[in-house]
Amino acid sequence: MKITYYGQAGFGMQINGKDLLFDPFITPNKLASDTLKIADIPADYLLITHGHQDHVADVEAVVKNTGAKIISNYEITTYYGDKGMDGHPLNQGGKAKFDFGTVKYVNAVHSSVLPDGTYAGNPGGFVIWNDDVCFYHAGDTALTMDMQLIPMTCPKLDFAILPIGDNFTMGYEDAVIASDFIKCDKIVGCHYDTFGYIEIDHAAAKKAFADKGKELILLEVGEEREV
C-alpha cells in the first residue's frame, strides 16, 4: 500500500477507498510547513495517538477542511466532540470495525495532555487491518513488553510505524527490539529529526536494522512510498 509522510508522526494512507490521516503536525513543523498545505491533505478519518501538541496541532484545521471523523481515546474524542467534531472513542485493548477495516487501540508508554492543559487520557497506538493489509502505528512510546501481545491478538503485520528519535520515545536501538516483539521486519521510522532533541544518525539507524535482517524506511516529509 502507499503511504505519505507528513512529518513527525503524521502519515496519510488510503485503505478501501478511504483516506486515513494520523497525528497531523504540519503548520508549526519547520520541516513540513514550507512544502505542505493543510488544505491539500485528504482525510476521511483522523486517528490521534495522544494529545501532545506535536500530534494534534492541525486537528481542527483538518476537520474543518475535510469533515473527517476522529478516532482516538475517549478523552480526546470527547474534547473535540465538545467543539462539534464527530468522533469514535476507543480505549486500550478495544477494537471497532469501520468501512475501511478494523482498528484496535493498543498500549503505549508515554504521557499525554492536550495543548491547553486538558487531560488527554492514556496514550496509545493503533493496529489496523482488513483482508488486504495489517499495520501498526505505535504513536509515541517507550519499548514495552506489551508489544509482544500484538502478534498474539492481531493478524500478522505487513509493516509497522515506530518512533526512533530517542529522548522522548524509544531510540532506534530499542525499536529494533520492538520489531522483534511485534514480529515485523519492515519498519517505517517516525518521531525523529523534527527537533534538536530527536535528531538521529540515519546511516547508523538503518544499519542497526539491517544487521538484524530488517528494513528501516526513513521518508522525506511529503514523500509517498509503497510499503
PyMOL commands that set and color helices and strands:
alter all, ss='L'
color gray80, all
select helices_A, chain A and resi 38-40+53-56+59-66+74-81+145-153+172-181+196-198+202-210
alter helices_A, ss='H'
color red, helices_A
select strands_A, chain A and resi 2-7+10-15+18-22+45-47+69-73+87-90+95-98+101-107+124-129+134-137+159-163+186-190+215-217+224-226
alter strands_A, ss='S'
color yellow, strands_A
deselect
rebuild
show_as cartoon
